Amino acid sequence: FAKKVFLGYRLRGVEPQEIGKIMEKEKEQVSDNIFGIYYREKFGSSALIPEELLSELKNEYRNFYNASFSDIFSELEIDLIVWDKKNEPGLTYEDISILRKTASIGDDFIIYEASGF
């Protein structure tokens, strides 16, 4: 699950040097998205994820960031992406060369197909 969380950060344009600050700010979401309810049940709050583990995740993101989108999408078996332009206007799927726009749903959603991997 960590790589899917990392992909979310990468698509948001989070640079490796920024990941520490952002993961600290979003610690509860990171914990919930990667470990589910484990730390919430164990410690009473998802935000109480051990600092050593959070540090490992930050280092893993730095390595993940250097991978190509082609490699990432292939490994995660992603072949379609739906962009919610209304709620996530800052994402830049147009800039990812392996994505091809295949459909639109109104003005708010664009569907991309991943190819070339």
PyMOL CGO cylinders between C-alpha atoms (Angstrom):
from pymol import cmd
from pymol.cgo import CYLINDER

trace = [
    CYLINDER, 0.00, 0.00, 0.00, 2.91, 2.35, 0.59, 0.3, 1, 1, 1, 1, 1, 1,
    CYLINDER, 2.91, 2.35, 0.59, 3.66, 2.66, -3.12, 0.3, 1, 1, 1, 1, 1, 1,
    CYLINDER, 3.66, 2.66, -3.12, 0.08, 3.71, -3.83, 0.3, 1, 1, 1, 1, 1, 1,
    CYLINDER, 0.08, 3.71, -3.83, 0.39, 6.41, -1.17, 0.3, 1, 1, 1, 1, 1, 1,
    CYLINDER, 0.39, 6.41, -1.17, 3.74, 7.43, -2.67, 0.3, 1, 1, 1, 1, 1, 1,
    CYLINDER, 3.74, 7.43, -2.67, 2.13, 7.65, -6.11, 0.3, 1, 1, 1, 1, 1, 1,
    CYLINDER, 2.13, 7.65, -6.11, -0.46, 10.03, -4.69, 0.3, 1, 1, 1, 1, 1, 1,
    CYLINDER, -0.46, 10.03, -4.69, 2.31, 12.28, -3.40, 0.3, 1, 1, 1, 1, 1, 1,
    CYLINDER, 2.31, 12.28, -3.40, 4.19, 12.06, -6.68, 0.3, 1, 1, 1, 1, 1, 1,
    CYLINDER, 4.19, 12.06, -6.68, 1.09, 13.01, -8.66, 0.3, 1, 1, 1, 1, 1, 1,
    CYLINDER, 1.09, 13.01, -8.66, 0.59, 15.96, -6.32, 0.3, 1, 1, 1, 1, 1, 1,
    CYLINDER, 0.59, 15.96, -6.32, 4.10, 17.12, -7.24, 0.3, 1, 1, 1, 1, 1, 1,
    CYLINDER, 4.10, 17.12, -7.24, 5.67, 16.48, -3.83, 0.3, 1, 1, 1, 1, 1, 1,
    CYLINDER, 5.67, 16.48, -3.83, 9.45, 16.66, -4.19, 0.3, 1, 1, 1, 1, 1, 1,
    CYLINDER, 9.45, 16.66, -4.19, 11.68, 14.31, -2.15, 0.3, 1, 1, 1, 1, 1, 1,
    CYLINDER, 11.68, 14.31, -2.15, 13.00, 17.19, -0.04, 0.3, 1, 1, 1, 1, 1, 1,
    CYLINDER, 13.00, 17.19, -0.04, 9.40, 18.11, 0.93, 0.3, 1, 1, 1, 1, 1, 1,
    CYLINDER, 9.40, 18.11, 0.93, 8.15, 14.64, 1.85, 0.3, 1, 1, 1, 1, 1, 1,
    CYLINDER, 8.15, 14.64, 1.85, 9.25, 14.74, 5.50, 0.3, 1, 1, 1, 1, 1, 1,
    CYLINDER, 9.25, 14.74, 5.50, 7.32, 17.88, 6.30, 0.3, 1, 1, 1, 1, 1, 1,
    CYLINDER, 7.32, 17.88, 6.30, 4.24, 16.71, 4.40, 0.3, 1, 1, 1, 1, 1, 1,
    CYLINDER, 4.24, 16.71, 4.40, 4.21, 13.22, 5.93, 0.3, 1, 1, 1, 1, 1, 1,
    CYLINDER, 4.21, 13.22, 5.93, 4.51, 14.74, 9.38, 0.3, 1, 1, 1, 1, 1, 1,
    CYLINDER, 4.51, 14.74, 9.38, 1.55, 17.00, 8.65, 0.3, 1, 1, 1, 1, 1, 1,
    CYLINDER, 1.55, 17.00, 8.65, -0.46, 14.10, 7.16, 0.3, 1, 1, 1, 1, 1, 1,
    CYLINDER, -0.46, 14.10, 7.16, 0.79, 11.45, 9.59, 0.3, 1, 1, 1, 1, 1, 1,
    CYLINDER, 0.79, 11.45, 9.59, -2.68, 10.15, 10.43, 0.3, 1, 1, 1, 1, 1, 1,
    CYLINDER, -2.68, 10.15, 10.43, -3.66, 9.78, 6.76, 0.3, 1, 1, 1, 1, 1, 1,
    CYLINDER, -3.66, 9.78, 6.76, -0.36, 8.08, 5.93, 0.3, 1, 1, 1, 1, 1, 1,
    CYLINDER, -0.36, 8.08, 5.93, -0.84, 5.61, 8.75, 0.3, 1, 1, 1, 1, 1, 1,
    CYLINDER, -0.84, 5.61, 8.75, -4.47, 4.88, 7.86, 0.3, 1, 1, 1, 1, 1, 1,
    CYLINDER, -4.47, 4.88, 7.86, -3.77, 4.49, 4.14, 0.3, 1, 1, 1, 1, 1, 1,
    CYLINDER, -3.77, 4.49, 4.14, -0.81, 2.16, 4.59, 0.3, 1, 1, 1, 1, 1, 1,
    CYLINDER, -0.81, 2.16, 4.59, -1.57, 0.27, 7.81, 0.3, 1, 1, 1, 1, 1, 1,
    CYLINDER, -1.57, 0.27, 7.81, -5.35, 0.58, 8.10, 0.3, 1, 1, 1, 1, 1, 1,
    CYLINDER, -5.35, 0.58, 8.10, -6.53, 0.61, 11.70, 0.3, 1, 1, 1, 1, 1, 1,
    CYLINDER, -6.53, 0.61, 11.70, -3.46, -1.14, 13.16, 0.3, 1, 1, 1, 1, 1, 1,
    CYLINDER, -3.46, -1.14, 13.16, -1.86, 1.87, 14.88, 0.3, 1, 1, 1, 1, 1, 1,
    CYLINDER, -1.86, 1.87, 14.88, -5.23, 3.39, 15.79, 0.3, 1, 1, 1, 1, 1, 1,
    CYLINDER, -5.23, 3.39, 15.79, -6.16, 0.17, 17.59, 0.3, 1, 1, 1, 1, 1, 1,
    CYLINDER, -6.16, 0.17, 17.59, -2.71, -0.38, 19.09, 0.3, 1, 1, 1, 1, 1, 1,
    CYLINDER, -2.71, -0.38, 19.09, -2.05, 3.16, 20.37, 0.3, 1, 1, 1, 1, 1, 1,
    CYLINDER, -2.05, 3.16, 20.37, -5.46, 4.86, 20.25, 0.3, 1, 1, 1, 1, 1, 1,
    CYLINDER, -5.46, 4.86, 20.25, -4.57, 7.11, 17.32, 0.3, 1, 1, 1, 1, 1, 1,
    CYLINDER, -4.57, 7.11, 17.32, -3.29, 6.61, 13.81, 0.3, 1, 1, 1, 1, 1, 1,
    CYLINDER, -3.29, 6.61, 13.81, -1.07, 9.65, 14.34, 0.3, 1, 1, 1, 1, 1, 1,
    CYLINDER, -1.07, 9.65, 14.34, 1.00, 7.64, 16.83, 0.3, 1, 1, 1, 1, 1, 1,
    CYLINDER, 1.00, 7.64, 16.83, 2.77, 5.70, 14.08, 0.3, 1, 1, 1, 1, 1, 1,
    CYLINDER, 2.77, 5.70, 14.08, 6.36, 5.12, 15.31, 0.3, 1, 1, 1, 1, 1, 1,
    CYLINDER, 6.36, 5.12, 15.31, 8.80, 7.81, 14.19, 0.3, 1, 1, 1, 1, 1, 1,
    CYLINDER, 8.80, 7.81, 14.19, 11.29, 5.18, 12.99, 0.3, 1, 1, 1, 1, 1, 1,
    CYLINDER, 11.29, 5.18, 12.99, 8.67, 3.75, 10.65, 0.3, 1, 1, 1, 1, 1, 1,
    CYLINDER, 8.67, 3.75, 10.65, 7.71, 7.20, 9.37, 0.3, 1, 1, 1, 1, 1, 1,
    CYLINDER, 7.71, 7.20, 9.37, 11.40, 7.90, 8.74, 0.3, 1, 1, 1, 1, 1, 1,
    CYLINDER, 11.40, 7.90, 8.74, 11.68, 4.65, 6.75, 0.3, 1, 1, 1, 1, 1, 1,
    CYLINDER, 11.68, 4.65, 6.75, 8.66, 5.66, 4.66, 0.3, 1, 1, 1, 1, 1, 1,
    CYLINDER, 8.66, 5.66, 4.66, 10.24, 9.04, 3.92, 0.3, 1, 1, 1, 1, 1, 1,
    CYLINDER, 10.24, 9.04, 3.92, 13.41, 7.33, 2.70, 0.3, 1, 1, 1, 1, 1, 1,
    CYLINDER, 13.41, 7.33, 2.70, 11.40, 4.86, 0.60, 0.3, 1, 1, 1, 1, 1, 1,
    CYLINDER, 11.40, 4.86, 0.60, 9.58, 7.78, -1.04, 0.3, 1, 1, 1, 1, 1, 1,
    CYLINDER, 9.58, 7.78, -1.04, 12.86, 9.36, -1.98, 0.3, 1, 1, 1, 1, 1, 1,
    CYLINDER, 12.86, 9.36, -1.98, 13.80, 6.15, -3.84, 0.3, 1, 1, 1, 1, 1, 1,
    CYLINDER, 13.80, 6.15, -3.84, 10.30, 5.77, -5.31, 0.3, 1, 1, 1, 1, 1, 1,
    CYLINDER, 10.30, 5.77, -5.31, 10.40, 9.31, -6.67, 0.3, 1, 1, 1, 1, 1, 1,
    CYLINDER, 10.40, 9.31, -6.67, 13.26, 8.42, -9.02, 0.3, 1, 1, 1, 1, 1, 1,
    CYLINDER, 13.26, 8.42, -9.02, 11.32, 5.62, -10.74, 0.3, 1, 1, 1, 1, 1, 1,
    CYLINDER, 11.32, 5.62, -10.74, 9.65, 6.33, -14.08, 0.3, 1, 1, 1, 1, 1, 1,
    CYLINDER, 9.65, 6.33, -14.08, 5.87, 6.53, -14.30, 0.3, 1, 1, 1, 1, 1, 1,
    CYLINDER, 5.87, 6.53, -14.30, 6.05, 3.64, -16.73, 0.3, 1, 1, 1, 1, 1, 1,
    CYLINDER, 6.05, 3.64, -16.73, 7.75, 1.45, -14.12, 0.3, 1, 1, 1, 1, 1, 1,
    CYLINDER, 7.75, 1.45, -14.12, 5.42, 2.60, -11.34, 0.3, 1, 1, 1, 1, 1, 1,
    CYLINDER, 5.42, 2.60, -11.34, 2.22, 2.06, -13.31, 0.3, 1, 1, 1, 1, 1, 1,
    CYLINDER, 2.22, 2.06, -13.31, 3.45, -1.34, -14.48, 0.3, 1, 1, 1, 1, 1, 1,
    CYLINDER, 3.45, -1.34, -14.48, 4.38, -2.48, -10.97, 0.3, 1, 1, 1, 1, 1, 1,
    CYLINDER, 4.38, -2.48, -10.97, 1.09, -1.24, -9.50, 0.3, 1, 1, 1, 1, 1, 1,
    CYLINDER, 1.09, -1.24, -9.50, -0.86, -2.65, -12.48, 0.3, 1, 1, 1, 1, 1, 1,
    CYLINDER, -0.86, -2.65, -12.48, -2.50, 0.70, -13.23, 0.3, 1, 1, 1, 1, 1, 1,
    CYLINDER, -2.50, 0.70, -13.23, -3.99, 0.97, -16.68, 0.3, 1, 1, 1, 1, 1, 1,
    CYLINDER, -3.99, 0.97, -16.68, -6.70, 3.61, -16.17, 0.3, 1, 1, 1, 1, 1, 1,
    CYLINDER, -6.70, 3.61, -16.17, -6.84, 6.82, -14.19, 0.3, 1, 1, 1, 1, 1, 1,
    CYLINDER, -6.84, 6.82, -14.19, -9.88, 8.98, -13.60, 0.3, 1, 1, 1, 1, 1, 1,
    CYLINDER, -9.88, 8.98, -13.60, -9.01, 12.61, -12.88, 0.3, 1, 1, 1, 1, 1, 1,
    CYLINDER, -9.01, 12.61, -12.88, -11.55, 14.53, -10.82, 0.3, 1, 1, 1, 1, 1, 1,
    CYLINDER, -11.55, 14.53, -10.82, -10.70, 18.01, -12.11, 0.3, 1, 1, 1, 1, 1, 1,
    CYLINDER, -10.70, 18.01, -12.11, -13.19, 19.69, -9.80, 0.3, 1, 1, 1, 1, 1, 1,
    CYLINDER, -13.19, 19.69, -9.80, -11.77, 18.30, -6.55, 0.3, 1, 1, 1, 1, 1, 1,
    CYLINDER, -11.77, 18.30, -6.55, -8.13, 17.89, -7.64, 0.3, 1, 1, 1, 1, 1, 1,
    CYLINDER, -8.13, 17.89, -7.64, -7.50, 20.74, -10.09, 0.3, 1, 1, 1, 1, 1, 1,
    CYLINDER, -7.50, 20.74, -10.09, -3.77, 20.91, -9.33, 0.3, 1, 1, 1, 1, 1, 1,
    CYLINDER, -3.77, 20.91, -9.33, -2.93, 17.45, -10.60, 0.3, 1, 1, 1, 1, 1, 1,
    CYLINDER, -2.93, 17.45, -10.60, -1.14, 17.41, -13.93, 0.3, 1, 1, 1, 1, 1, 1,
    CYLINDER, -1.14, 17.41, -13.93, -1.89, 14.13, -15.67, 0.3, 1, 1, 1, 1, 1, 1,
    CYLINDER, -1.89, 14.13, -15.67, -1.36, 15.82, -19.04, 0.3, 1, 1, 1, 1, 1, 1,
    CYLINDER, -1.36, 15.82, -19.04, 2.36, 15.98, -18.22, 0.3, 1, 1, 1, 1, 1, 1,
    CYLINDER, 2.36, 15.98, -18.22, 2.73, 12.19, -17.89, 0.3, 1, 1, 1, 1, 1, 1,
    CYLINDER, 2.73, 12.19, -17.89, 3.81, 10.91, -21.28, 0.3, 1, 1, 1, 1, 1, 1,
    CYLINDER, 3.81, 10.91, -21.28, 2.46, 7.37, -20.89, 0.3, 1, 1, 1, 1, 1, 1,
    CYLINDER, 2.46, 7.37, -20.89, -1.10, 8.61, -20.28, 0.3, 1, 1, 1, 1, 1, 1,
    CYLINDER, -1.10, 8.61, -20.28, -3.50, 9.10, -23.15, 0.3, 1, 1, 1, 1, 1, 1,
    CYLINDER, -3.50, 9.10, -23.15, -6.84, 10.85, -22.69, 0.3, 1, 1, 1, 1, 1, 1,
    CYLINDER, -6.84, 10.85, -22.69, -9.58, 8.42, -23.66, 0.3, 1, 1, 1, 1, 1, 1,
    CYLINDER, -9.58, 8.42, -23.66, -12.82, 10.01, -22.44, 0.3, 1, 1, 1, 1, 1, 1,
    CYLINDER, -12.82, 10.01, -22.44, -14.42, 12.85, -20.53, 0.3, 1, 1, 1, 1, 1, 1,
    CYLINDER, -14.42, 12.85, -20.53, -17.45, 12.81, -18.28, 0.3, 1, 1, 1, 1, 1, 1,
    CYLINDER, -17.45, 12.81, -18.28, -18.87, 16.30, -18.29, 0.3, 1, 1, 1, 1, 1, 1,
    CYLINDER, -18.87, 16.30, -18.29, -16.37, 18.99, -17.42, 0.3, 1, 1, 1, 1, 1, 1,
    CYLINDER, -16.37, 18.99, -17.42, -15.29, 17.40, -14.16, 0.3, 1, 1, 1, 1, 1, 1,
    CYLINDER, -15.29, 17.40, -14.16, -13.81, 14.00, -15.02, 0.3, 1, 1, 1, 1, 1, 1,
    CYLINDER, -13.81, 14.00, -15.02, -11.20, 12.90, -17.55, 0.3, 1, 1, 1, 1, 1, 1,
    CYLINDER, -11.20, 12.90, -17.55, -10.26, 9.26, -18.08, 0.3, 1, 1, 1, 1, 1, 1,
    CYLINDER, -10.26, 9.26, -18.08, -6.70, 8.41, -19.07, 0.3, 1, 1, 1, 1, 1, 1,
    CYLINDER, -6.70, 8.41, -19.07, -5.32, 5.12, -20.27, 0.3, 1, 1, 1, 1, 1, 1,
    CYLINDER, -5.32, 5.12, -20.27, -1.76, 4.18, -19.41, 0.3, 1, 1, 1, 1, 1, 1,
    CYLINDER, -1.76, 4.18, -19.41, 0.29, 2.62, -22.19, 0.3, 1, 1, 1, 1, 1, 1,
    CYLINDER, 0.29, 2.62, -22.19, 3.86, 1.94, -23.15, 0.3, 1, 1, 1, 1, 1, 1,
    CYLINDER, 3.86, 1.94, -23.15, 4.91, -0.37, -20.36, 0.3, 1, 1, 1, 1, 1, 1,
]
cmd.load_cgo(trace, "trace")
